[in-house]
Amino acid sequence: TGDQLGSILGAKAEALDRFDRVQLADVVAVCRASPSLSAAGRTLFARSLASRTTKNDADRLRKYLARFEVTFDELR
């Protein structure tokens, strides 16, 4: 997990709290296994999809990744 995030974030990975590292590592794994940003978003937000009025999981995931200055394409 640490090596994976280190290769993506560089030295910034060390500054992340454990909570963020674990969560981001799972998001990275889902993104790498998904054919598109939309597919990754549907996988990651499947439980909350039914209860939301806005169903743009790709945008939600894009904004999450932007917090770490990472894009879906960089994870591919």
CORJOTA-V927076 format. One record per helix or strand. SS is the DSSP state (H for helix, E for strand). FROM is the first residue (numbers start at 1). LEN is the number of residues. If there is no record, write none. Layout:
ss=SS from=FROM len=LEN
ss=SS from=FROM len=LEN
This chain:
ss=H from=2 len=14
ss=H from=18 len=16
ss=H from=37 len=8
ss=H from=46 len=4
ss=H from=57 len=11
ss=H from=72 len=4
